[in-house]
Amino acid sequence: MKGGEKNPDKELYRQLRHLSCEQLWNDEVPRFDRASPEERLERVSLIRAVGVVFSESGTEAQKNTIRPWLQRLLHDPAEKIRRYGMNAIPKIGGGAQQEAE
């Protein structure tokens, strides 16, 4: 990366990191799910933001709601999305079964 260029993944993550669990779940997750495979890769930072925001401020019920979505990402055709999902699950208290997957 050259001097003044910013990493788009990190920039998106910084923006999403400031949203609430509700905003992420109600607005950003559906947007991600509707996106094309290319757009999903451009927005992969959402997965990281979900893991961090839900781990820091999510209730147990919210974590239980987001966990199946993260688990579905483990079967995504894009390896980068699978990796981000795999890293996010332990943050929200994924059990041994989820981590093994």
RAPE-V37875 format. One record per residue. N is the residue number from 1. PHI is phi in radians with two decimals (none if undefined). BURIAL is 1 if it has 24 or more other ideal C-beta (glycine too) atoms within 12 Angstrom, else 0. D_FIRST is the distance of its C-alpha to the first C-alpha in Angstrom with 1 decimal. Layout:
# RAPE-V37875
n,phi,burial,d_first
N,PHI,BURIAL,D_FIRST
N,PHI,BURIAL,D_FIRST
This chain:
# RAPE-V37875
n,phi,burial,d_first
1,none,0,0.0
2,-1.44,0,3.7
3,-0.54,0,6.7
4,-1.54,0,8.3
5,-1.31,0,6.4
6,-1.87,0,7.8
7,-1.35,0,7.9
8,-1.08,0,11.1
9,-1.09,0,12.8
10,-1.20,0,12.8
11,-1.11,0,13.9
12,-1.11,1,16.6
13,-1.01,1,17.7
14,-1.03,0,18.2
15,-1.17,0,20.4
16,-1.19,1,22.3
17,-1.07,1,22.9
18,-1.59,0,25.2
19,-1.48,1,27.4
20,-1.43,0,30.7
21,-0.99,1,31.7
22,-1.09,0,33.9
23,-1.12,0,31.2
24,-1.10,1,28.9
25,-1.22,1,31.9
26,-1.45,0,33.6
27,-1.95,0,30.8
28,-1.38,1,27.4
29,-1.11,1,28.8
30,-1.07,0,31.0
31,-1.07,0,28.3
32,-1.10,1,26.1
33,-1.13,0,29.2
34,-1.44,0,30.0
35,-1.25,0,26.6
36,-1.21,0,26.0
37,-0.96,0,24.2
38,-1.17,0,21.1
39,-1.17,0,21.3
40,-1.08,1,22.0
41,-1.15,1,18.8
42,-1.19,0,16.9
43,-1.90,1,19.1
44,-1.03,1,19.1
45,-1.06,1,18.2
46,-1.00,1,21.8
47,-1.08,1,23.1
48,-1.10,1,21.5
49,-1.09,1,22.7
50,-1.03,1,26.1
51,-1.02,1,26.4
52,-1.27,1,25.7
53,-1.11,1,27.7
54,-1.18,1,30.6
55,-1.22,1,30.7
56,-1.48,0,30.9
57,-2.31,0,33.1
58,-1.39,1,34.5
59,-1.33,0,38.2
60,-1.06,0,39.4
61,-1.11,0,40.4
62,-1.15,1,37.0
63,-1.11,1,35.5
64,-1.16,0,38.1
65,-1.31,0,37.2
66,-1.43,1,33.5
67,-0.97,1,34.0
68,-1.08,0,35.4
69,-1.12,1,32.4
70,-1.09,1,30.0
71,-1.12,1,32.4
72,-1.11,0,32.3
73,-1.13,1,28.5
74,-1.16,1,29.2
75,-1.92,0,30.7
76,-1.18,1,28.0
77,-1.12,0,27.2
78,-1.51,1,23.4
79,-1.04,0,22.6
80,-1.11,0,19.7
81,-1.16,1,22.2
82,-1.06,1,24.8
83,-1.09,0,22.6
84,-1.10,1,21.8
85,-1.09,1,25.5
86,-1.07,1,26.6
87,-1.34,1,24.7
88,-1.41,1,26.1
89,-1.00,1,29.7
90,-1.08,0,30.5
91,-1.11,1,29.3
92,-1.76,1,32.0
93,1.44,0,34.6
94,-1.12,1,34.7
95,-1.34,0,37.7
96,-1.03,0,38.0
97,-1.04,0,38.6
98,-1.15,1,35.3
99,-1.21,0,33.4
100,-1.14,0,35.2
101,-1.07,0,34.2
